[in-house]
Amino acid sequence: MKGIPVKIIIFLILSAVIFSIIAYARGYRFDFKDKTISSTGILAISSSPKAAKVFINEDLKGVTDLNVTLPPGDYTVEITKEGYISYKRSVVLKGEIVETIDPILFPINPSLSPLSNLGIVNAVRVAQSDNIVLISENETETDGIYLFDASSKPITIFAPLKTLILKENLPTGSRLQEASIIFSHDYKQAILDVPLGTLVNSYLISLDSENQELFNVTNSKEALIGAWDDERGKEIKKVIETFPNEIQKTASASFNIVDFSPDQTKILYSANTNSNIPAIINPPLIASNQSTEERNIKFGNLYVYDKREDKNYRVGDPKLDIDNIIWYYDSKRLVYREEDRISISSYDSTNKQTVYSGPFENNFFAVNSEGKLLILANLNPKSNKLPDLYLVGIR
């Protein structure tokens, strides 16, 4: 070392330290047995709720949240917590890559809480909001149309309802049980179709306040719906314009858009023709979703396109009705109604789990902004002839 300036020695030492820190941060480790330096990957594992046990290749590694450094390879990660449905996933870990795993663990026995006591004949979700339109016809003075806000924190056992229109304000003989509703593009108004004898009356109603006076739009209904459809098309176009140009072209020609994810980064759609999704990010992003894609789309199938990772996944069964699949509140998952149960999967259709298989009626289900499930159920059919709205505590 004699004759080497002190500044150069300090520089070399600092360079070696900085290099070691960078190498360590990127996943390189020294193998004392083989006396070699090799790259590793990191599994960043979290869960909701926390303090769940983490098994990697059946070996307990600790509880969430934790980071596990491992050599590249194939791993099976299982996350368990007493009272919750276990989560299991296969991962191909690569060197210098952080793979994130962050499941929601759903309770094995979810709770049920009543939200109404009207006797509900129909319920309709109001787009991606916490609002639900409830239709009650129980031969009482409370029969009518109500708006329920599922995000509200009720002080009493039943959350307050906003009255939209009472049946007593409709023509005598109107059949609310057969009524249907069509929402405006901004979900501030709706057309209520109510059968009366052999005819159907159409009324324009506000969703912001009670409608004490009827506004019959039977003769102008189609024109009104057409205007709403035009406005809805403009709003869809604005969202589509945030996607890459090639995807915009493909979506315009081949997508029947069912819904955007709440964060508007993903499209749930059915293919209206056989087509191909062009590659926008090539090569794929490092540490992107490892699930198998389907970029050759086929007519009638349901898919999800993710613009952040430029990935396209087929979801659900080809026979699945588009009314039976909705986005979960976090934009990472999908909720399905499947015959006698309700399931949740990742948006790429993997890790599907049944979260509720108890009684529910009218094929109605919804999810609020807290990730809880809403259903119509009748838990006492011997004494009660109609279902009511219930909150299912899956979070």
KOLFI-724349 format. One line per 5 residues: number of its first residue (from 1); their letters; for each residue x, y, z of C-alpha. Coordinates in steps of 0.5 Angstrom, whole numbers, always signed. Example, Ala and Ser with C-alpha at 12.3 -4.5 7.8 and 13.67 -1.06 7.14 Angstrom:
BEGIN
1	as	+25,-9,+16  +27,-2,+14
***
This chain:
BEGIN
1	mkgip	+0,+0,+0  +6,+4,+1  +6,+10,-4  -1,+10,-6  -4,+16,-4
6	vkiii	-9,+16,+2  -15,+19,-2  -15,+14,-7  -15,+8,-2  -21,+12,+1
11	flils	-24,+12,-5  -23,+5,-7  -26,+3,+0  -32,+8,-1  -33,+5,-8
16	avifs	-33,-2,-5  -38,-1,+0  -43,+3,-4  -42,-3,-9  -43,-8,-4
21	iiaya	-49,-4,-1  -52,-4,-9  -51,-11,-10  -54,-13,-3  -60,-9,-5
26	rgyrf	-61,-12,-12  -61,-19,-8  -54,-21,-9  -51,-26,-3  -45,-29,-2
31	dfkdk	-45,-37,-1  -40,-38,+5  -41,-46,+3  -39,-45,-5  -35,-39,-4
36	tisst	-39,-35,-9  -44,-29,-10  -50,-31,-13  -57,-27,-15  -63,-28,-11
41	gilai	-70,-25,-11  -75,-23,-6  -82,-25,-4  -85,-19,-1  -91,-22,+3
46	ssspk	-97,-18,+6  -104,-20,+8  -110,-17,+10  -111,-18,+16  -104,-18,+18
51	aakvf	-100,-23,+23  -102,-29,+18  -97,-35,+18  -93,-35,+11  -91,-42,+9
56	inedl	-86,-43,+3  -85,-50,+0  -89,-52,+6  -84,-49,+11  -86,-44,+16
61	kgvtd	-82,-37,+15  -86,-32,+19  -92,-28,+19  -94,-22,+15  -92,-17,+13
66	lnvtl	-85,-20,+12  -79,-20,+6  -76,-27,+4  -70,-27,+0  -69,-33,-4
71	ppgdy	-65,-36,-10  -68,-36,-16  -73,-42,-17  -80,-44,-17  -84,-44,-10
76	tveit	-91,-45,-7  -93,-40,-2  -99,-41,+3  -102,-36,+7  -106,-38,+13
81	kegyi	-110,-35,+19  -114,-39,+24  -122,-37,+22  -120,-35,+15  -120,-38,+8
86	sykrs	-112,-40,+6  -109,-37,+0  -104,-41,-4  -100,-39,-10  -94,-41,-14
91	vvlkg	-89,-36,-16  -83,-37,-21  -78,-32,-17  -72,-29,-21  -66,-26,-19
96	eivet	-66,-19,-17  -73,-18,-17  -78,-17,-12  -85,-21,-13  -90,-18,-9
101	idpil	-96,-22,-6  -101,-19,-2  -108,-23,-1  -114,-21,+2  -116,-27,+7
106	fpinp	-123,-28,+7  -127,-31,+13  -129,-38,+13  -136,-36,+17  -138,-29,+15
111	slspl	-143,-25,+19  -149,-22,+17  -152,-16,+19  -159,-13,+17  -160,-7,+13
116	snlgi	-167,-6,+11  -174,-9,+14  -178,-7,+8  -179,-13,+4  -175,-12,-2
121	vnavr	-178,-15,-9  -172,-12,-13  -165,-9,-12  -161,-5,-17  -154,-3,-17
126	vaqsd	-152,+4,-18  -146,+3,-22  -139,+4,-19  -142,+7,-12  -145,+5,-6
131	nivli	-152,+7,-8  -157,+1,-9  -164,+2,-11  -169,-2,-7  -176,-3,-9
136	senet	-181,-5,-4  -188,-8,-5  -190,-11,+1  -198,-9,+1  -196,-3,+7
141	etdgi	-196,+4,+7  -188,+4,+6  -188,+1,-1  -184,+5,-6  -177,+6,-9
146	ylfda	-172,+8,-4  -164,+9,-5  -160,+6,+0  -152,+8,+1  -148,+2,+3
151	sskpi	-143,+7,+5  -147,+10,+11  -145,+8,+18  -152,+7,+21  -153,+9,+28
156	tifap	-159,+5,+29  -160,-2,+27  -163,+0,+20  -159,+5,+16  -163,+11,+13
161	lktli	-166,+10,+7  -168,+16,+2  -175,+15,-1  -175,+16,-8  -182,+15,-10
166	lkenl	-188,+12,-6  -193,+7,-9  -199,+11,-7  -196,+17,-12  -197,+12,-17
171	ptgsr	-203,+10,-21  -207,+5,-18  -206,-2,-20  -198,-1,-22  -194,-7,-21
176	lqeas	-188,-5,-17  -186,-12,-17  -185,-12,-24  -182,-5,-25  -175,-4,-28
181	iifsh	-170,+2,-28  -165,+5,-33  -160,+10,-31  -158,+16,-34  -151,+17,-36
186	dykqa	-149,+21,-30  -153,+16,-25  -157,+23,-23  -164,+21,-26  -167,+14,-28
191	ildvp	-173,+12,-32  -178,+7,-28  -182,+3,-32  -188,+0,-28  -193,-4,-31
196	lgtlv	-200,-2,-31  -205,-7,-34  -203,-9,-41  -199,-3,-41  -192,+0,-38
201	nsyli	-192,+7,-36  -185,+10,-36  -183,+16,-31  -177,+20,-30  -175,+20,-23
206	sldse	-169,+24,-20  -164,+20,-15  -162,+26,-11  -169,+27,-8  -176,+25,-7
211	nqelf	-181,+25,-13  -187,+27,-11  -190,+29,-18  -190,+24,-23  -186,+26,-30
216	nvtns	-189,+21,-35  -184,+20,-41  -187,+14,-44  -187,+17,-51  -180,+20,-51
221	keali	-177,+14,-47  -173,+12,-53  -170,+19,-55  -168,+20,-48  -165,+13,-47
226	gawdd	-161,+15,-54  -159,+22,-51  -156,+18,-45  -153,+13,-49  -149,+18,-53
231	ergke	-147,+22,-47  -145,+15,-44  -141,+13,-50  -137,+20,-50  -135,+18,-42
236	ikkvi	-133,+11,-45  -129,+15,-50  -125,+19,-45  -123,+13,-41  -121,+9,-47
241	etfpn	-116,+15,-50  -112,+14,-43  -110,+7,-46  -105,+6,-52  -107,+8,-59
246	eiqkt	-106,+1,-61  -111,-1,-56  -116,+4,-57  -116,+2,-64  -117,-6,-62
251	asasf	-122,-4,-57  -126,+0,-62  -127,-5,-66  -127,-12,-62  -129,-10,-55
256	nivdf	-136,-10,-52  -134,-6,-45  -137,-9,-39  -134,-4,-34  -128,-1,-32
261	spdqt	-124,-2,-26  -125,+3,-20  -118,+6,-22  -120,+6,-29  -113,+2,-31
266	kilys	-117,-4,-33  -122,-6,-38  -127,-12,-37  -130,-13,-44  -133,-19,-48
271	antns	-130,-20,-55  -135,-18,-60  -130,-21,-66  -124,-26,-66  -118,-21,-66
276	nipai	-111,-20,-63  -109,-16,-58  -102,-12,-60  -96,-12,-56  -95,-5,-53
281	inppl	-90,-7,-48  -84,-11,-51  -81,-14,-48  -86,-15,-42  -84,-11,-35
286	iasnq	-80,-14,-30  -84,-17,-24  -90,-17,-28  -96,-21,-27  -94,-29,-28
291	steer	-101,-31,-30  -102,-34,-37  -105,-29,-42  -109,-30,-48  -108,-25,-53
296	nikfg	-112,-28,-59  -119,-26,-56  -125,-30,-59  -132,-28,-60  -136,-28,-54
301	nlyvy	-131,-30,-49  -130,-25,-43  -123,-22,-42  -119,-17,-37  -114,-12,-40
306	dkred	-109,-9,-36  -106,-2,-39  -100,-2,-33  -97,-8,-35  -100,-9,-42
311	knyrv	-103,-16,-40  -110,-19,-43  -113,-25,-39  -119,-29,-40  -124,-29,-34
316	gdpkl	-130,-33,-32  -134,-39,-36  -136,-37,-43  -143,-38,-41  -142,-33,-35
321	didni	-147,-28,-36  -144,-21,-36  -149,-19,-30  -146,-24,-26  -139,-21,-25
326	iwyyd	-137,-14,-22  -130,-11,-20  -128,-11,-13  -127,-5,-10  -119,-5,-10
331	skrlv	-119,-6,-18  -115,-12,-16  -120,-17,-16  -127,-19,-19  -133,-22,-16
336	yreed	-138,-27,-19  -145,-30,-18  -145,-37,-19  -151,-41,-18  -151,-42,-11
341	risis	-145,-38,-8  -141,-32,-9  -134,-32,-11  -128,-27,-11  -122,-28,-16
346	sydst	-116,-24,-18  -117,-20,-24  -113,-25,-28  -118,-31,-26  -113,-34,-21
351	nkqtv	-114,-36,-14  -122,-36,-14  -125,-37,-7  -132,-38,-5  -133,-32,+0
356	ysgpf	-141,-34,+1  -145,-40,+0  -151,-38,+5  -158,-36,+2  -159,-30,-2
361	ennff	-165,-29,-7  -166,-25,-14  -159,-26,-16  -157,-19,-13  -150,-18,-10
366	avnse	-146,-12,-9  -140,-10,-6  -139,-3,-2  -133,+1,-2  -130,-2,+4
371	gklli	-130,-9,+1  -136,-12,+4  -142,-16,+0  -149,-14,+0  -154,-19,-2
376	lanln	-162,-20,-1  -164,-26,+4  -170,-28,+7  -167,-32,+14  -174,-33,+17
381	pksnk	-179,-35,+11  -184,-38,+15  -186,-31,+18  -183,-27,+13  -185,-27,+5
386	lpdly	-180,-23,+2  -172,-22,+3  -169,-16,+6  -162,-13,+4  -156,-16,+8
391	lvgir	-149,-14,+9  -144,-20,+9  -138,-19,+13  -133,-21,+9  -128,-16,+11
***
